[in-house]
Amino acid sequence: MPDHPSLPELHSFADVIRWVIDELDAMCPSPERLAAYAAHPHDPQFSDVRFHVEEAGCRLCEAELDELR
């Protein structure tokens, strides 16, 4: 049987999202949506982006936001 890396302990949906983002760089918003979030971070229409960046901690989107700021 081939060796497979073990999955981390995933205790919440946020843990799953963090793992997917970290391992697959998946679920990132479009550059346009990320820029709109940067301009209006408290707008309810960007709650998914806020979760992606602030809760899940996508390092790719955080870096892109740093460039936009």
Residue, then its C-alpha position, 0 to 999 in steps of 0.5 A: m500500500p502506498d504511503h499517504p500523508s496523514l490528514p491533520e485533525l479537523h475539528s470544525f468546518a473552519d479547520v477543513i477550509r484552512w486545510v483545503i486552502d493550505e494544501l490545495d490553494a483552493m477556493c480563492p476569490s477572483p482578483e476583482r472580488l478580492a479588490a472589492y473586499a479590500a475597498h469595502p471589507h465590512d460590506p455583507q456581500f463580502s462575508d465569504v471573502r472575509f471568512h476566507v481571509e480572516e478565519a481560514g487565513c489564506r496566505l495567498c489572498e492575505a499577500e494579495l491584499d497587502e499589495l492592494r493596501 
